[in-house]
Amino acid sequence: MDFTMKARQTPRQRAKQFELLQKQQVDLLKLGDRHWQWMKDADDLEARRIYREIAKMIRKVANRYDDLLKALHKKQDP
């Protein structure tokens, strides 16, 4: 996989990147939901605290995806 920055992306490449970021965000939200459920089902108070902390961090990251997607969408507009 090539992680180098390209000066210009084609519209198709930008659309694919946008689509992949949206999918990642959806997957993150599903993972966060799983942690919330595990938190509710946990008997151990420390495990509950950890699940809740992880779920909150995942939510913050997913929210940052919103910011990134908006910025990329704005960049695509003429």
Secondary structure, 3 states (H helix, E strand, C coil): CCCCCCCCCCHHHHHHHHHHHHHHHHHHHHHHHHHHHHHHHCCCHHHHHHHHHHHHHHHHHHHHHHHHHHHHHHHHCC
